Amino acid sequence: MDFGRLITAMVTPFDKEGEIDWDAVSSLVDYLIEEQKSEGLVVCGTTGESPTLSDEEKLQMFSFVLEKAAGRCKVIAGTGSNNTKHTIELTQKAEKIGVDGALLVVPYYNKPNQEGLYRHFAAIAAETKLPLIPYNVPGRTGICMSANTTIKLAQIPNIVATKECASLDHVALIVSGSPQDFHVYSGDDASALPALAVGGHGIISVASHLEGARMTEMISAYLSGSIQLAGQLHRELFPIFKGLFECPQPLPNPSAVKYALELRGVKVGSVRLPLTPPSESEAEFIRKLVQ
């Protein structure tokens, strides 16, 4: 399974009452595919505020986005959690809906060891035929899946890729030790081009909500050997990459990119508690960043 080079971790649009805004979801899917050139969409991942979505809402989102995308891009369901049994059940329901794959975050909070991590993902893979993408994001989960554990998981046929946020070292090590058809995606926009340089396949991105078309140009330039152009585009995009990551502190969350999308005329609403909209100073920072 090739999910493409540029995958957007899609926000979940909400209305003023904090409910899913289905008209806005429909428009956002068109915008991300047609204008921002997303080859895949992660639905109900971290950027989609998965911790505040019910299973019913997630399944509705998977079905709605799949129907709206209508084969124009891959649809990847965010079904991971720190409960192996629950993850299996949600992944199986997503499989029945017909999604193209599932993104599975490393179990958070309960901090399993590396053997526990391996068994968690292996157990899920054994109960579904979906192509699976483990997601290693130590800054959020409080635990880092080692490159060796990911390489071991890569031997399982339906674990086809990984989203890696630990370091470029991890990306390089996983690429070196995994089967050739196992794809390593950076989960850090600022590392998209460096990750390609060490053998990564692409990026699962937040900034692609705003600059996906130019990110696609950057990736294409690198793959065609136009290294100087790729570097130039990376440098031009770098303030967006870093700005969205650094605002708000202490960790990035969807409030910044949602506010930026609203500034660009893309209706997505705000965030659900416990997240909050940008403060006045943060809003001013984002306005200067994207306008």
C-alpha positions as CSV (number, residue, x, y, z in Angstrom):
1,M,0.0,0.0,0.0
2,D,1.4,3.4,-1.0
3,F,-0.5,6.2,0.7
4,G,1.4,8.8,-1.3
5,R,4.1,11.3,-0.3
6,L,2.0,14.1,1.2
7,I,-0.7,13.1,3.7
8,T,-2.6,15.7,5.7
9,A,-3.5,15.1,9.4
10,M,-6.9,16.7,8.9
11,V,-8.6,18.9,11.5
12,T,-12.2,18.2,12.5
13,P,-14.4,21.2,11.8
14,F,-16.8,22.2,14.6
15,D,-19.8,24.6,14.6
16,K,-20.4,27.2,17.3
17,E,-21.9,24.6,19.6
18,G,-18.9,22.4,19.3
19,E,-20.6,19.8,17.2
20,I,-19.1,18.4,13.9
21,D,-19.9,20.8,11.1
22,W,-20.6,18.4,8.2
23,D,-20.9,21.1,5.6
24,A,-17.5,22.4,6.6
25,V,-16.0,18.8,6.6
26,S,-17.3,18.4,3.0
27,S,-15.7,21.7,1.9
28,L,-12.4,20.9,3.7
29,V,-12.0,17.6,2.1
30,D,-12.4,19.2,-1.4
31,Y,-10.0,22.0,-0.4
32,L,-7.3,19.6,0.9
33,I,-7.5,17.3,-2.2
34,E,-8.0,19.8,-5.0
35,E,-6.1,22.9,-3.7
36,Q,-3.5,21.6,-1.3
37,K,-2.8,18.4,-3.3
38,S,-3.1,15.9,-0.4
39,E,-2.7,12.3,-1.5
40,G,-4.0,11.0,1.8
41,L,-6.1,12.3,4.7
42,V,-5.7,11.1,8.3
43,V,-9.2,11.4,9.8
44,C,-9.6,11.7,13.6
45,G,-5.9,11.8,14.5
46,T,-4.3,14.1,17.1
47,T,-4.8,17.1,14.8
48,G,-8.4,16.0,14.4
49,E,-8.9,16.2,18.2
50,S,-9.4,12.5,18.6
51,P,-9.3,12.5,22.4
52,T,-12.5,14.6,22.4
53,L,-14.3,12.6,19.8
54,S,-16.6,9.7,20.6
55,D,-16.3,6.4,18.8
56,E,-19.7,7.2,17.1
57,E,-18.4,10.5,15.9
58,K,-15.1,8.9,14.6
59,L,-17.0,6.3,12.7
60,Q,-19.3,8.9,11.2
61,M,-16.2,10.9,10.2
62,F,-14.5,7.9,8.6
63,S,-17.7,7.1,6.5
64,F,-18.4,10.7,5.6
65,V,-14.8,11.5,4.5
66,L,-14.5,8.3,2.6
67,E,-17.6,9.0,0.6
68,K,-16.7,12.6,0.0
69,A,-13.1,11.7,-1.1
70,A,-14.6,9.3,-3.6
71,G,-11.3,7.7,-4.5
72,R,-9.5,11.0,-5.0
73,C,-7.1,10.3,-2.1
74,K,-6.4,7.6,0.5
75,V,-8.4,7.8,3.7
76,I,-6.6,6.7,6.8
77,A,-8.6,6.3,10.0
78,G,-7.1,7.3,13.4
79,T,-8.1,4.4,15.5
80,G,-5.3,4.1,18.0
81,S,-5.5,4.4,21.8
82,N,-3.7,3.0,24.9
83,N,-6.2,0.2,25.1
84,T,-5.3,-2.7,22.8
85,K,-8.8,-4.3,22.9
86,H,-10.6,-1.0,22.2
87,T,-8.2,-0.2,19.4
88,I,-8.8,-3.6,17.7
89,E,-12.6,-3.1,18.0
90,L,-12.5,0.5,16.5
91,T,-10.1,-0.6,13.7
92,Q,-12.3,-3.5,12.8
93,K,-15.3,-1.1,12.5
94,A,-13.2,1.3,10.4
95,E,-12.3,-1.7,8.2
96,K,-15.9,-2.5,7.6
97,I,-16.6,1.1,6.5
98,G,-13.9,0.7,3.8
99,V,-11.1,3.0,4.8
100,D,-7.7,2.5,3.1
101,G,-5.7,2.2,6.3
102,A,-5.4,3.0,10.0
103,L,-3.0,5.2,12.0
104,L,-2.2,3.8,15.4
105,V,-0.6,6.0,18.0
106,V,1.9,4.5,20.5
107,P,0.0,3.8,23.7
108,Y,0.1,6.8,25.9
109,Y,0.1,7.3,29.7
110,N,0.4,3.6,30.7
111,K,4.0,3.5,29.4
112,P,4.5,-0.1,28.2
113,N,8.0,-1.4,27.6
114,Q,9.3,-2.2,24.1
115,E,7.9,-5.8,24.3
116,G,4.5,-4.4,25.3
117,L,4.6,-2.0,22.4
118,Y,5.5,-4.8,20.0
119,R,2.7,-7.0,21.3
120,H,0.2,-4.2,21.2
121,F,0.7,-3.5,17.5
122,A,1.1,-7.2,16.6
123,A,-2.2,-8.0,18.3
124,I,-4.0,-5.3,16.3
125,A,-2.4,-6.4,13.0
126,A,-3.6,-10.0,13.7
127,E,-7.2,-8.9,13.9
128,T,-7.5,-6.8,10.8
129,K,-6.5,-6.9,7.1
130,L,-6.2,-3.1,7.0
131,P,-2.7,-1.6,6.2
132,L,-1.5,-0.2,9.5
133,I,0.7,2.8,10.4
134,P,2.1,2.9,13.9
135,Y,2.7,6.5,15.1
136,N,5.6,7.3,17.4
137,V,5.3,10.7,19.0
138,P,7.2,10.7,22.3
139,G,6.4,14.3,23.1
140,R,2.7,13.5,23.4
141,T,2.7,9.8,24.6
142,G,5.5,10.0,27.2
143,I,7.2,7.0,25.7
144,C,9.4,6.4,22.6
145,M,9.1,3.3,20.5
146,S,12.7,2.3,19.6
147,A,13.8,2.0,16.0
148,N,14.5,-1.7,16.6
149,T,10.9,-2.2,17.7
150,T,9.6,-0.5,14.6
151,I,11.9,-2.6,12.4
152,K,10.6,-5.7,14.1
153,L,7.0,-4.6,13.5
154,A,7.8,-3.9,9.8
155,Q,8.2,-7.6,9.3
156,I,4.4,-8.0,9.9
157,P,2.8,-7.9,6.4
158,N,0.0,-5.5,7.1
159,I,2.1,-3.1,9.1
160,V,3.2,-1.1,6.0
161,A,4.5,2.2,7.3
162,T,5.3,4.3,10.3
163,K,4.8,8.0,11.3
164,E,8.0,8.9,13.1
165,C,8.4,12.0,15.3
166,A,11.3,11.0,17.5
167,S,14.2,12.1,15.4
168,L,15.9,12.0,12.0
169,D,18.2,9.3,13.6
170,H,15.1,7.1,14.0
171,V,14.0,7.8,10.4
172,A,17.4,6.7,9.1
173,L,17.7,3.7,11.3
174,I,14.2,2.4,10.4
175,V,14.8,2.9,6.7
176,S,18.0,1.0,6.9
177,G,16.6,-1.9,8.8
178,S,13.1,-2.3,7.3
179,P,11.9,-4.0,4.1
180,Q,12.2,-1.9,1.0
181,D,8.5,-1.5,0.7
182,F,8.0,-0.3,4.3
183,H,7.5,3.5,4.2
184,V,8.7,5.9,6.8
185,Y,6.8,9.2,7.1
186,S,8.1,12.2,9.1
187,G,5.5,13.6,11.4
188,D,7.4,16.9,11.8
189,D,6.8,19.4,8.9
190,A,10.2,21.0,9.5
191,S,11.9,17.6,8.9
192,A,10.0,16.7,5.7
193,L,12.9,17.5,3.4
194,P,15.7,16.2,5.7
195,A,13.6,13.0,6.2
196,L,13.5,12.4,2.4
197,A,17.3,12.9,2.3
198,V,17.8,10.0,4.6
199,G,15.4,7.7,2.9
200,G,12.0,8.7,4.2
201,H,9.0,8.3,2.0
202,G,7.0,11.4,2.8
203,I,5.3,13.6,5.4
204,I,2.1,13.3,7.5
205,S,1.6,17.0,7.8
206,V,-0.3,19.8,9.6
207,A,1.2,22.6,7.6
208,S,-0.2,21.1,4.4
209,H,-3.6,22.6,5.4
210,L,-2.0,25.9,4.4
211,E,0.9,25.1,2.1
212,G,0.3,21.6,0.8
213,A,0.6,22.6,-2.9
214,R,4.1,24.1,-2.3
215,M,5.1,21.2,-0.1
216,T,4.1,18.9,-3.0
217,E,6.3,21.0,-5.3
218,M,9.2,20.7,-2.8
219,I,8.9,17.0,-2.6
220,S,8.6,16.6,-6.4
221,A,11.7,18.9,-6.8
222,Y,13.7,16.7,-4.5
223,L,12.6,13.4,-6.1
224,S,13.4,14.8,-9.6
225,G,16.9,15.8,-8.5
226,S,16.3,19.6,-8.3
227,I,17.9,19.8,-4.9
228,Q,18.5,23.5,-4.9
229,L,14.9,24.2,-5.7
230,A,13.7,21.8,-3.0
231,G,16.0,23.5,-0.5
232,Q,14.8,26.9,-1.5
233,L,11.1,25.9,-1.0
234,H,12.0,24.3,2.3
235,R,13.5,27.6,3.5
236,E,10.6,29.6,2.3
237,L,8.1,27.3,4.1
238,F,10.2,26.9,7.2
239,P,8.6,29.8,9.1
240,I,5.1,28.2,8.7
241,F,6.5,24.8,9.7
242,K,8.1,26.2,12.9
243,G,5.4,28.7,13.7
244,L,2.6,26.2,13.7
245,F,4.7,23.9,15.9
246,E,5.7,26.6,18.4
247,C,2.2,28.2,18.9
248,P,0.6,27.7,21.3
249,Q,3.0,26.5,23.9
250,P,4.0,24.1,25.4
251,L,3.0,21.7,22.6
252,P,1.4,22.5,19.2
253,N,-2.3,21.7,19.0
254,P,-5.0,22.3,16.3
255,S,-6.0,25.7,17.6
256,A,-3.2,27.4,15.7
257,V,-3.9,25.7,12.3
258,K,-7.7,26.1,12.7
259,Y,-7.3,29.8,13.4
260,A,-5.0,30.1,10.4
261,L,-7.5,28.3,8.2
262,E,-10.2,30.7,9.3
263,L,-7.9,33.6,8.4
264,R,-7.5,32.1,4.9
265,G,-11.3,31.8,4.5
266,V,-11.5,28.0,5.1
267,K,-14.3,27.4,7.6
268,V,-13.3,24.9,10.3
269,G,-14.5,26.6,13.6
270,S,-12.5,26.4,16.8
271,V,-11.4,23.6,19.2
272,R,-13.1,21.6,21.9
273,L,-12.2,21.8,25.5
274,P,-9.7,21.1,27.1
275,L,-8.1,22.9,24.1
276,T,-8.7,26.6,23.8
277,P,-8.6,29.2,21.0
278,P,-5.3,31.2,20.6
279,S,-4.8,34.0,23.1
280,E,-4.7,37.5,21.8
281,S,-0.9,37.5,21.5
282,E,-0.9,34.0,19.8
283,A,-3.6,35.2,17.4
284,E,-1.4,38.1,16.4
285,F,1.5,35.8,15.9
286,I,-0.5,33.5,13.6
287,R,-1.9,36.5,11.6
288,K,1.6,37.7,10.9
289,L,2.7,34.2,10.0
290,V,0.0,33.4,7.4
291,Q,-1.2,36.7,6.0
